[in-house]
Amino acid sequence: MDPLTGAAIAVGSIIATKALEKTGEKVGEKVWEQTGKFLTSLKQVSPDTVTAIEKAPEQPLDYGQAILEVESVAKTSPELSQIITDLVDIVESEPLPNLKDILNNIAKGLQSQSSGQKTHIKTIEKIVNFSQRDININEQNITM
């Protein structure tokens, strides 16, 4: 899985989990634990990004910018990259009911950040497909 797609799904999972908690719905223990690990690890290297993510959905989040920041950190941190991979695997096995809408919003945010880069367009397609459960994200490969 490429870091940009993983970052998008990880951020989407955090926002989906927060939104579900506000409505009183419970999320799976594995999802809860892994989102916590993700935020803790990310906070060590990018505290401003975590602050922005934690304020969503009450305050609008620039999805494109947040995802690009998470991707950048994940490329340099094998630990964070592994946490993201584990979170994506868990969310695939325990889907969050509101994740589809959030991932579609993230794809739109990335689209607005994209200057027509082929990699971003492929990632946007993968995010939308993942949200619709049409693909297994681990079997996708992108060459740059």
DSSP file (Angstrom, degrees, kcal/mol; ACC not computed):
  #  RESIDUE AA STRUCTURE BP1 BP2  ACC     N-H-->O    O-->H-N    N-H-->O    O-->H-N    TCO  KAPPA ALPHA  PHI   PSI    X-CA   Y-CA   Z-CA
    1    1 A M              0   0    0      0, 0.0   137,-0.1     0, 0.0   140,-0.1   0.000 360.0 360.0 360.0 136.5    0.0    0.0    0.0
    2    2 A D     >  -     0   0    0      1,-0.1     4,-2.2   138,-0.1     3,-0.2  -0.474 360.0-118.0 -78.1 152.3    1.3    3.4   -0.9
    3    3 A P  H  > S+     0   0    0      0, 0.0     4,-2.6     0, 0.0     5,-0.2   0.827 110.1  56.6 -60.7 -34.3    1.8    5.9    2.0
    4    4 A L  H  > S+     0   0    0      2,-0.2     4,-2.1     1,-0.2     5,-0.1   0.927 109.8  43.7 -66.3 -44.5   -0.7    8.5    0.6
    5    5 A T  H  > S+     0   0    0     -3,-0.2     4,-2.4     2,-0.2     5,-0.2   0.928 114.9  49.7 -65.1 -44.9   -3.6    6.0    0.5
    6    6 A G  H  X S+     0   0    0     -4,-2.2     4,-2.6     1,-0.2    -2,-0.2   0.909 110.2  50.8 -59.5 -42.7   -2.7    4.6    3.9
    7    7 A A  H  X S+     0   0    0     -4,-2.6     4,-2.7    -5,-0.2     5,-0.3   0.913 110.1  50.0 -61.8 -43.1   -2.6    8.2    5.3
    8    8 A A  H  X S+     0   0    0     -4,-2.1     4,-2.4     1,-0.2    -2,-0.2   0.919 113.2  44.8 -63.0 -44.2   -6.0    9.0    3.8
    9    9 A I  H  X S+     0   0    0     -4,-2.4     4,-2.2     2,-0.2    -1,-0.2   0.883 113.3  51.3 -69.0 -37.6   -7.6    5.9    5.3
   10   10 A A  H  X S+     0   0    0     -4,-2.6     4,-1.9    -5,-0.2    -2,-0.2   0.945 113.1  43.8 -64.4 -48.1   -5.9    6.4    8.7
   11   11 A V  H  X S+     0   0    0     -4,-2.7     4,-2.2     1,-0.2     5,-0.2   0.917 113.7  52.0 -63.8 -42.3   -7.1   10.0    8.9
   12   12 A G  H  X S+     0   0    0     -4,-2.4     4,-2.6    -5,-0.3    -1,-0.2   0.879 107.4  53.0 -60.1 -38.0  -10.6    9.0    7.7
   13   13 A S  H  X S+     0   0    0     -4,-2.2     4,-2.5     2,-0.2    -1,-0.2   0.888 107.8  50.7 -65.3 -39.9  -10.7    6.3   10.4
   14   14 A I  H  X S+     0   0    0     -4,-1.9     4,-2.4     2,-0.2    -2,-0.2   0.948 113.8  44.0 -61.7 -48.9   -9.9    8.8   13.1
   15   15 A I  H  X S+     0   0    0     -4,-2.2     4,-2.3     1,-0.2    -2,-0.2   0.899 113.8  50.5 -65.7 -40.7  -12.6   11.2   12.0
   16   16 A A  H  X S+     0   0    0     -4,-2.6     4,-2.2    -5,-0.2    -1,-0.2   0.910 110.8  49.6 -62.5 -42.7  -15.1    8.3   11.5
   17   17 A T  H  X S+     0   0    0     -4,-2.5     4,-2.2     2,-0.2    -2,-0.2   0.923 111.4  48.5 -62.8 -45.3  -14.4    7.0   15.0
   18   18 A K  H  X S+     0   0    0     -4,-2.4     4,-1.8     1,-0.2    -2,-0.2   0.913 111.4  49.9 -61.6 -43.2  -14.8   10.4   16.6
   19   19 A A  H  X S+     0   0    0     -4,-2.3     4,-1.0     1,-0.2    -1,-0.2   0.896 110.5  49.8 -64.4 -40.0  -18.1   11.0   14.8
   20   20 A L  H  <>S+     0   0    0     -4,-2.2     5,-2.0     1,-0.2     3,-0.4   0.897 108.1  53.3 -65.6 -40.1  -19.5    7.6   15.8
   21   21 A E  H ><5S+     0   0    0     -4,-2.2     3,-1.4     1,-0.2    -1,-0.2   0.888 103.9  56.7 -62.0 -38.9  -18.5    8.3   19.5
   22   22 A K  H 3<5S+     0   0    0     -4,-1.8    -1,-0.2     1,-0.3    -2,-0.2   0.810 107.2  48.6 -64.0 -29.3  -20.4   11.6   19.4
   23   23 A T  T 3<5S-     0   0    0     -4,-1.0    -1,-0.3    -3,-0.4    -2,-0.2   0.424 121.3-108.5 -90.6   2.1  -23.6    9.8   18.4
   24   24 A G  T < 5S+     0   0    0     -3,-1.4    -3,-0.2     1,-0.3     2,-0.2   0.473  72.8 139.2  88.2   1.6  -23.1    7.2   21.1
   25   25 A E      < -     0   0    0     -5,-2.0     2,-0.3    -6,-0.2    -1,-0.3  -0.520  48.3-128.5 -79.4 148.8  -22.2    4.4   18.8
   26   26 A K        -     0   0    0     -2,-0.2     2,-0.3    -3,-0.1    -1,-0.1  -0.708  14.8-151.2 -96.1 147.0  -19.4    2.0   19.8
   27   27 A V        -     0   0    0     -2,-0.3    69,-0.0     1,-0.1     5,-0.0  -0.814  35.9 -84.2-110.7 158.8  -16.5    1.1   17.7
   28   28 A G     >  -     0   0    0     -2,-0.3     4,-2.6    66,-0.2     5,-0.2  -0.216  33.8-121.1 -60.9 150.0  -14.6   -2.1   17.8
   29   29 A E  H  > S+     0   0    0      1,-0.2     4,-2.8     2,-0.2     5,-0.2   0.882 112.7  52.6 -60.5 -40.2  -11.8   -2.4   20.4
   30   30 A K  H  > S+     0   0    0      2,-0.2     4,-2.5     1,-0.2    -1,-0.2   0.918 110.6  47.1 -63.5 -43.0   -9.2   -3.1   17.8
   31   31 A V  H  > S+     0   0    0      2,-0.2     4,-2.6     1,-0.2     5,-0.3   0.940 112.9  50.0 -62.4 -46.5  -10.2    0.0   15.8
   32   32 A W  H  X S+     0   0    0     -4,-2.6     4,-1.7     1,-0.2    -2,-0.2   0.927 113.3  45.3 -58.1 -48.4  -10.1    2.1   19.0
   33   33 A E  H  X S+     0   0    0     -4,-2.8     4,-2.1     1,-0.2    -1,-0.2   0.914 114.4  47.4 -63.7 -44.0   -6.7    0.8   20.1
   34   34 A Q  H  X S+     0   0    0     -4,-2.5     4,-2.4     1,-0.2    -1,-0.2   0.870 109.2  52.2 -72.0 -35.5   -5.1    1.2   16.7
   35   35 A T  H  X S+     0   0    0     -4,-2.6     4,-2.4    -5,-0.2    -1,-0.2   0.891 110.1  51.3 -65.4 -36.1   -6.5    4.8   16.1
   36   36 A G  H  X S+     0   0    0     -4,-1.7     4,-2.5    -5,-0.3    -2,-0.2   0.916 109.8  48.6 -63.2 -43.7   -5.0    5.7   19.5
   37   37 A K  H  X S+     0   0    0     -4,-2.1     4,-2.6     2,-0.2     5,-0.2   0.911 110.8  52.0 -61.6 -42.6   -1.6    4.2   18.5
   38   38 A F  H  X S+     0   0    0     -4,-2.4     4,-2.6     1,-0.2     5,-0.2   0.946 111.9  44.5 -60.1 -49.8   -1.7    6.2   15.3
   39   39 A L  H  X S+     0   0    0     -4,-2.4     4,-2.5     1,-0.2    -1,-0.2   0.902 113.6  50.5 -64.0 -41.0   -2.4    9.5   17.0
   40   40 A T  H  X S+     0   0    0     -4,-2.5     4,-1.1     2,-0.2    -1,-0.2   0.930 114.1  43.9 -62.5 -45.9    0.2    8.9   19.7
   41   41 A S  H  X S+     0   0    0     -4,-2.6     4,-0.7     1,-0.2     3,-0.4   0.911 115.5  47.6 -66.5 -42.9    2.9    8.0   17.1
   42   42 A L  H >X S+     0   0    0     -4,-2.6     4,-2.9    -5,-0.2     3,-1.0   0.877 104.9  60.4 -65.9 -37.7    1.9   10.9   14.8
   43   43 A K  H 3< S+     0   0    0     -4,-2.5    -1,-0.2     1,-0.3    -2,-0.2   0.818  96.7  61.4 -61.4 -31.0    1.9   13.4   17.7
   44   44 A Q  H 3< S+     0   0    0     -4,-1.1    -1,-0.3    -3,-0.4    -2,-0.2   0.818 120.8  22.3 -65.2 -30.5    5.5   12.7   18.4
   45   45 A V  H << S+     0   0    0     -3,-1.0    -2,-0.2    -4,-0.7    -1,-0.2   0.632 138.4  23.3-112.7 -19.2    6.6   13.9   15.0
   46   46 A S    >X  +     0   0    0     -4,-2.9     4,-1.7    -5,-0.1     3,-0.5  -0.462  59.8 164.5-148.6  69.4    3.7   16.2   13.9
   47   47 A P  H 3> S+     0   0    0      0, 0.0     4,-2.3     0, 0.0     5,-0.1   0.826  77.6  57.5 -61.4 -33.0    1.7   17.6   16.8
   48   48 A D  H 3> S+     0   0    0      1,-0.2     4,-2.2     2,-0.2     5,-0.2   0.882 105.1  51.1 -65.9 -36.7    0.0   20.3   14.8
   49   49 A T  H <> S+     0   0    0     -3,-0.5     4,-2.4     2,-0.2    -1,-0.2   0.915 110.1  49.1 -65.2 -42.7   -1.4   17.7   12.4
   50   50 A V  H  X S+     0   0    0     -4,-1.7     4,-2.9     2,-0.2    -2,-0.2   0.914 109.4  52.5 -63.0 -42.7   -2.8   15.7   15.3
   51   51 A T  H  X S+     0   0    0     -4,-2.3     4,-1.3     1,-0.2    -1,-0.2   0.925 110.9  47.0 -59.0 -45.2   -4.4   18.8   16.8
   52   52 A A  H  X S+     0   0    0     -4,-2.2     4,-0.8     1,-0.2    -1,-0.2   0.908 113.5  48.0 -63.7 -42.4   -6.1   19.6   13.5
   53   53 A I  H >< S+     0   0    0     -4,-2.4     3,-0.8     1,-0.2    -2,-0.2   0.911 109.6  52.9 -64.8 -42.4   -7.3   16.0   13.1
   54   54 A E  H 3< S+     0   0    0     -4,-2.9    -1,-0.2     1,-0.2    -2,-0.2   0.771 104.7  56.1 -67.0 -25.3   -8.6   15.9   16.6
   55   55 A K  H >X S+     0   0    0     -4,-1.3     4,-1.9    -3,-0.2     3,-0.7   0.711  91.3 127.7 -79.1 -20.2  -10.6   19.1   16.1
   56   56 A A  T <<  +     0   0    0     -4,-0.8   -38,-0.0    -3,-0.8   -37,-0.0  -0.518  60.0  23.6 -74.5 148.3  -12.5   17.6   13.1
   57   57 A P  T 34 S+     0   0    0      0, 0.0    -1,-0.3     0, 0.0    -2,-0.1  -0.986 123.0  54.5 -89.0   1.5  -15.4   17.4   12.4
   58   58 A E  T <4 S+     0   0    0     -3,-0.7    -2,-0.2     1,-0.1    -3,-0.1   0.923 119.1  35.1 -60.2 -43.7  -16.2   20.4   14.7
   59   59 A Q  S  < S-     0   0    0     -4,-1.9    -1,-0.1    -7,-0.2    -4,-0.0  -0.927 104.9-101.8-110.1 135.4  -13.7   22.5   12.9
   60   60 A P        -     0   0    0      0, 0.0     2,-0.5     0, 0.0    -2,-0.1  -0.249  35.7-147.1 -56.6 138.0  -13.2   22.0    9.1
   61   61 A L        -     0   0    0     -4,-0.1     2,-1.7    -8,-0.0     3,-0.2  -0.913  15.3-129.5-109.3 131.9  -10.1   20.1    8.3
   62   62 A D     >  -     0   0    0     -2,-0.5     4,-2.7     1,-0.2     5,-0.2  -0.644  30.2-171.4 -76.1  90.3   -8.1   20.7    5.2
   63   63 A Y  H  > S+     0   0    0     -2,-1.7     4,-2.8     1,-0.2     5,-0.3   0.900  77.8  52.9 -55.1 -46.7   -8.1   17.0    4.3
   64   64 A G  H  > S+     0   0    0      1,-0.2     4,-2.2     2,-0.2    -1,-0.2   0.927 112.5  43.5 -57.2 -48.0   -5.6   17.3    1.5
   65   65 A Q  H  > S+     0   0    0      2,-0.2     4,-2.2     1,-0.2    -1,-0.2   0.919 114.3  50.1 -65.4 -43.7   -3.1   19.1    3.6
   66   66 A A  H  X S+     0   0    0     -4,-2.7     4,-2.4     1,-0.2    -2,-0.2   0.912 112.0  47.8 -61.5 -43.0   -3.5   16.8    6.5
   67   67 A I  H  X S+     0   0    0     -4,-2.8     4,-2.9    -5,-0.2    -1,-0.2   0.913 110.8  50.7 -65.9 -42.7   -3.1   13.7    4.4
   68   68 A L  H  X S+     0   0    0     -4,-2.2     4,-2.2    -5,-0.3    -1,-0.2   0.875 111.1  49.4 -64.2 -36.1    0.0   15.0    2.6
   69   69 A E  H  X S+     0   0    0     -4,-2.2     4,-2.1     2,-0.2    -2,-0.2   0.922 112.2  47.1 -67.6 -43.8    1.5   15.8    6.0
   70   70 A V  H  X S+     0   0    0     -4,-2.4     4,-2.8     1,-0.2    -2,-0.2   0.917 111.9  51.5 -63.6 -42.3    0.8   12.3    7.3
   71   71 A E  H  X S+     0   0    0     -4,-2.9     4,-1.9     1,-0.2    -1,-0.2   0.928 108.7  51.2 -59.1 -45.3    2.1   10.8    4.1
   72   72 A S  H  X S+     0   0    0     -4,-2.2     4,-0.7     1,-0.2    -1,-0.2   0.913 113.4  43.9 -59.8 -44.8    5.4   12.8    4.5
   73   73 A V  H >X S+     0   0    0     -4,-2.1     4,-1.1     1,-0.2     3,-1.0   0.902 110.6  55.3 -67.3 -41.2    5.9   11.6    8.1
   74   74 A A  H 3< S+     0   0    0     -4,-2.8     7,-0.3     1,-0.3    -1,-0.2   0.835 101.1  59.2 -63.0 -32.2    5.0    8.0    7.2
   75   75 A K  H 3< S+     0   0    0     -4,-1.9    -1,-0.3     1,-0.2    -2,-0.2   0.788 114.1  36.5 -66.6 -26.3    7.6    7.9    4.5
   76   76 A T  H << S+     0   0    0     -3,-1.0    -1,-0.2    -4,-0.7    -2,-0.2   0.516 111.1  64.4-104.0  -7.0   10.3    8.7    7.1
   77   77 A S     X  -     0   0    0     -4,-1.1     4,-2.6    -3,-0.2     5,-0.2  -0.885  53.9-173.6-122.6 101.2    9.0    6.7   10.0
   78   78 A P  H  > S+     0   0    0      0, 0.0     4,-2.1     0, 0.0     5,-0.2   0.852  89.5  55.8 -59.1 -33.5    8.8    2.9    9.6
   79   79 A E  H  > S+     0   0    0      2,-0.2     4,-2.2     1,-0.2     5,-0.2   0.949 110.3  42.6 -64.4 -49.1    7.0    2.7   13.0
   80   80 A L  H  > S+     0   0    0      1,-0.2     4,-2.5     2,-0.2     5,-0.2   0.903 112.1  55.1 -64.6 -40.3    4.2    5.1   11.9
   81   81 A S  H  X S+     0   0    0     -4,-2.6     4,-2.2    -7,-0.3    -1,-0.2   0.904 109.3  46.9 -58.8 -42.3    4.0    3.4    8.5
   82   82 A Q  H  X S+     0   0    0     -4,-2.1     4,-2.6     2,-0.2    -1,-0.2   0.891 110.2  52.8 -67.4 -39.9    3.5    0.0   10.1
   83   83 A I  H  X S+     0   0    0     -4,-2.2     4,-2.3     2,-0.2    -2,-0.2   0.908 110.0  48.9 -61.7 -41.7    0.8    1.5   12.5
   84   84 A I  H  X S+     0   0    0     -4,-2.5     4,-2.7     2,-0.2    -2,-0.2   0.930 110.6  50.2 -63.4 -45.8   -1.0    2.9    9.4
   85   85 A T  H  X S+     0   0    0     -4,-2.2     4,-2.2     1,-0.2    -2,-0.2   0.920 111.8  48.1 -58.5 -44.7   -0.8   -0.5    7.6
   86   86 A D  H  X S+     0   0    0     -4,-2.6     4,-2.2     2,-0.2    -1,-0.2   0.896 110.9  51.2 -63.4 -40.2   -2.2   -2.2   10.7
   87   87 A L  H  X S+     0   0    0     -4,-2.3     4,-2.7     2,-0.2     5,-0.2   0.918 109.1  50.2 -64.2 -43.6   -5.0    0.3   11.0
   88   88 A V  H  X S+     0   0    0     -4,-2.7     4,-2.1     1,-0.2    -1,-0.2   0.921 110.4  50.5 -60.4 -43.8   -6.0   -0.1    7.4
   89   89 A D  H  X S+     0   0    0     -4,-2.2     4,-1.6     1,-0.2    -1,-0.2   0.909 112.0  47.2 -60.2 -42.8   -6.1   -3.9    7.9
   90   90 A I  H  X S+     0   0    0     -4,-2.2     4,-2.5     1,-0.2    -2,-0.2   0.917 111.2  50.1 -66.2 -43.7   -8.3   -3.5   10.9
   91   91 A V  H  < S+     0   0    0     -4,-2.7    -1,-0.2     1,-0.2    -2,-0.2   0.836 108.2  54.6 -66.5 -31.4  -10.7   -1.1    9.2
   92   92 A E  H  < S+     0   0    0     -4,-2.1    -1,-0.2    -5,-0.2    -2,-0.2   0.889 115.0  38.9 -65.6 -38.0  -11.0   -3.5    6.3
   93   93 A S  H  < S+     0   0    0     -4,-1.6    -2,-0.2     1,-0.3    -1,-0.2   0.758 128.4  32.6 -85.4 -24.7  -12.0   -6.3    8.6
   94   94 A E  S  < S-     0   0    0     -4,-2.5    -1,-0.3    -5,-0.1   -66,-0.2  -0.651  87.6-157.7-128.8  74.4  -14.2   -4.1   10.9
   95   95 A P        -     0   0    0      0, 0.0    -3,-0.1     0, 0.0    -4,-0.1  -0.195  12.3-131.3 -59.7 140.6  -15.7   -1.4    8.6
   96   96 A L    >   -     0   0    0     -5,-0.1     3,-1.5     1,-0.1     4,-0.4  -0.794  15.2-134.1 -89.1 132.3  -16.9    1.8   10.2
   97   97 A P  T 3  S+     0   0    0      0, 0.0     3,-0.3     0, 0.0     4,-0.2   0.771 102.6  41.7 -62.3 -26.8  -20.4    2.7    8.9
   98   98 A N  T 3> S+     0   0    0      1,-0.2     4,-1.5     2,-0.1     3,-0.2   0.374  86.5  95.4-100.7   4.5  -19.6    6.3    8.2
   99   99 A L  H <> S+     0   0    0     -3,-1.5     4,-3.0     1,-0.2     5,-0.3   0.841  75.1  62.9 -66.8 -33.6  -16.1    5.8    6.7
  100  100 A K  H  > S+     0   0    0     -4,-0.4     4,-2.0    -3,-0.3    -1,-0.2   0.937 106.1  43.7 -58.0 -49.1  -17.4    5.8    3.1
  101  101 A D  H  > S+     0   0    0     -4,-0.2     4,-2.0     1,-0.2    -1,-0.2   0.904 115.0  49.3 -64.3 -41.2  -18.6    9.4    3.3
  102  102 A I  H  X S+     0   0    0     -4,-1.5     4,-2.4     1,-0.2    -2,-0.2   0.919 110.5  49.6 -66.0 -43.3  -15.5   10.6    5.1
  103  103 A L  H  X S+     0   0    0     -4,-3.0     4,-2.6     1,-0.2    -1,-0.2   0.858 108.4  53.9 -64.9 -34.0  -13.2    8.9    2.6
  104  104 A N  H  X S+     0   0    0     -4,-2.0     4,-1.9    -5,-0.3    -1,-0.2   0.905 109.3  48.5 -64.6 -39.7  -15.2   10.5   -0.3
  105  105 A N  H  X S+     0   0    0     -4,-2.0     4,-2.2     2,-0.2    -2,-0.2   0.896 111.3  50.3 -64.8 -40.0  -14.6   13.9    1.4
  106  106 A I  H  X S+     0   0    0     -4,-2.4     4,-2.7     2,-0.2     5,-0.2   0.913 107.7  53.1 -63.8 -42.4  -10.9   13.2    1.7
  107  107 A A  H  X S+     0   0    0     -4,-2.6     4,-2.1     1,-0.2    -1,-0.2   0.902 109.6  49.0 -59.9 -40.6  -10.7   12.2   -1.9
  108  108 A K  H  X S+     0   0    0     -4,-1.9     4,-1.9     2,-0.2    -1,-0.2   0.901 110.2  51.6 -64.6 -40.4  -12.3   15.5   -2.8
  109  109 A G  H  X S+     0   0    0     -4,-2.2     4,-1.2     1,-0.2    -2,-0.2   0.904 111.3  46.6 -62.9 -41.8   -9.8   17.3   -0.6
  110  110 A L  H  X S+     0   0    0     -4,-2.7     4,-1.9     1,-0.2    -1,-0.2   0.870 108.2  56.8 -66.5 -36.2   -6.9   15.5   -2.3
  111  111 A Q  H  < S+     0   0    0     -4,-2.1     5,-0.2     1,-0.2    -1,-0.2   0.893 105.8  49.9 -63.1 -38.4   -8.3   16.3   -5.6
  112  112 A S  H  < S+     0   0    0     -4,-1.9    -1,-0.2     1,-0.2    -2,-0.2   0.796 113.3  47.2 -70.5 -26.7   -8.3   20.0   -4.8
  113  113 A Q  H  < S+     0   0    0     -4,-1.2    -2,-0.2    -5,-0.1    -1,-0.2   0.744  94.0  96.5 -80.4 -25.8   -4.6   19.7   -3.7
  114  114 A S     <  -     0   0    0     -4,-1.9     4,-0.0     1,-0.1   -50,-0.0  -0.425  58.0-160.7 -73.7 135.0   -3.6   17.8   -6.8
  115  115 A S  S    S-     0   0    0     -2,-0.2    -1,-0.1     0, 0.0    -3,-0.1  -0.154  72.3 -73.3-101.4  37.3   -2.0   19.6   -9.6
  116  116 A G  S    S+     0   0    0      1,-0.3     2,-0.2    -5,-0.2    -2,-0.1   0.618  79.0 165.9  84.2  13.0   -2.9   16.8  -12.0
  117  117 A Q     >  -     0   0    0      1,-0.2     4,-2.0     2,-0.0    -1,-0.3  -0.440  38.1-137.8 -65.9 131.8   -0.2   14.5  -10.6
  118  118 A K  H  > S+     0   0    0      1,-0.2     4,-2.3     2,-0.2     5,-0.2   0.867 101.5  55.8 -58.6 -39.4   -0.8   11.0  -11.8
  119  119 A T  H  > S+     0   0    0      1,-0.2     4,-2.3     2,-0.2    -1,-0.2   0.913 107.7  48.3 -61.9 -43.6    0.0    9.5   -8.4
  120  120 A H  H  > S+     0   0    0      2,-0.2     4,-2.7     1,-0.2    -1,-0.2   0.901 110.0  51.7 -65.0 -40.1   -2.6   11.6   -6.7
  121  121 A I  H  X S+     0   0    0     -4,-2.0     4,-2.1     2,-0.2    -1,-0.2   0.927 111.1  47.3 -63.5 -44.2   -5.3   10.8   -9.2
  122  122 A K  H  X S+     0   0    0     -4,-2.3     4,-2.2     2,-0.2    -1,-0.2   0.900 112.3  50.8 -62.3 -40.4   -4.6    7.0   -8.8
  123  123 A T  H  X S+     0   0    0     -4,-2.3     4,-2.6     2,-0.2    -2,-0.2   0.916 107.6  52.3 -64.2 -43.1   -4.7    7.5   -5.0
  124  124 A I  H  X S+     0   0    0     -4,-2.7     4,-2.3     1,-0.2    -1,-0.2   0.920 110.0  49.3 -58.5 -44.0   -8.0    9.3   -5.2
  125  125 A E  H  X S+     0   0    0     -4,-2.1     4,-2.5     1,-0.2    -1,-0.2   0.906 111.2  49.5 -61.8 -41.6   -9.4    6.4   -7.2
  126  126 A K  H  X S+     0   0    0     -4,-2.2     4,-2.8     2,-0.2    -2,-0.2   0.889 109.7  51.1 -66.2 -39.0   -8.1    3.9   -4.7
  127  127 A I  H  X S+     0   0    0     -4,-2.6     4,-2.4     2,-0.2    -2,-0.2   0.937 112.2  46.0 -63.8 -46.3   -9.6    5.8   -1.7
  128  128 A V  H  X S+     0   0    0     -4,-2.3     4,-1.4     1,-0.2    -2,-0.2   0.921 114.2  48.4 -63.3 -43.4  -13.0    6.0   -3.4
  129  129 A N  H  <>S+     0   0    0     -4,-2.5     5,-2.4     1,-0.2     6,-0.5   0.909 110.5  51.2 -63.3 -41.7  -12.9    2.3   -4.3
  130  130 A F  H ><5S+     0   0    0     -4,-2.8     3,-1.5     1,-0.2    -1,-0.2   0.920 108.1  52.3 -60.0 -43.7  -11.8    1.3   -0.8
  131  131 A S  H 3<5S+     0   0    0     -4,-2.4    -1,-0.2     1,-0.3    -2,-0.2   0.799 110.8  47.5 -65.3 -26.6  -14.7    3.3    0.6
  132  132 A Q  T 3<5S-     0   0    0     -4,-1.4    -1,-0.3    -3,-0.2    -2,-0.2   0.407 111.4-123.4 -92.7   2.2  -17.1    1.4   -1.7
  133  133 A R  T < 5S+     0   0    0     -3,-1.5    -3,-0.2    -4,-0.3    -2,-0.1   0.792  72.6 129.7  61.9  31.0  -15.5   -1.9   -0.7
  134  134 A D      < +     0   0    0     -5,-2.4     2,-0.3    -6,-0.1    -4,-0.2   0.652  65.4  31.4 -87.6 -15.7  -14.7   -2.7   -4.3
  135  135 A I  S    S-     0   0    0     -6,-0.5     2,-0.7    -9,-0.1    -2,-0.1  -0.900  72.6-119.4-138.3 164.1  -11.0   -3.6   -3.8
  136  136 A N    >   -     0   0    0     -2,-0.3     3,-2.0     1,-0.1     4,-0.2  -0.944  27.3-151.2-100.8 112.1   -8.6   -5.0   -1.3
  137  137 A I  G >  S+     0   0    0     -2,-0.7     3,-1.3     1,-0.3    -1,-0.1   0.759  89.8  63.9 -59.5 -28.1   -6.2   -2.1   -0.7
  138  138 A N  G 3  S+     0   0    0      1,-0.3    -1,-0.3  -137,-0.1   -49,-0.0   0.658  98.2  55.6 -72.9 -14.1   -3.2   -4.4    0.0
  139  139 A E  G <  S+     0   0    0     -3,-2.0     2,-0.3     2,-0.0    -1,-0.3   0.385  86.4 101.6 -98.1   3.8   -3.3   -5.8   -3.5
  140  140 A Q    <   -     0   0    0     -3,-1.3     2,-0.4    -4,-0.2  -138,-0.1  -0.697  49.4-173.5 -89.7 138.5   -3.0   -2.4   -5.2
  141  141 A N        -     0   0    0     -2,-0.3     2,-0.4  -140,-0.1    -2,-0.0  -0.993   6.6-168.5-131.1 140.4    0.4   -1.3   -6.6
  142  142 A I        -     0   0    0     -2,-0.4     2,-0.4   -19,-0.0   -23,-0.0  -0.995   9.2-152.6-126.2 132.7    1.3    2.0   -8.0
  143  143 A T              0   0    0     -2,-0.4    -2,-0.0     1,-0.1     0, 0.0  -0.872 360.0 360.0-102.6 139.6    4.5    2.7   -9.9
  144  144 A M              0   0    0     -2,-0.4    -1,-0.1   -26,-0.0   -25,-0.1   0.408 360.0 360.0-111.2 360.0    5.9    6.2   -9.8
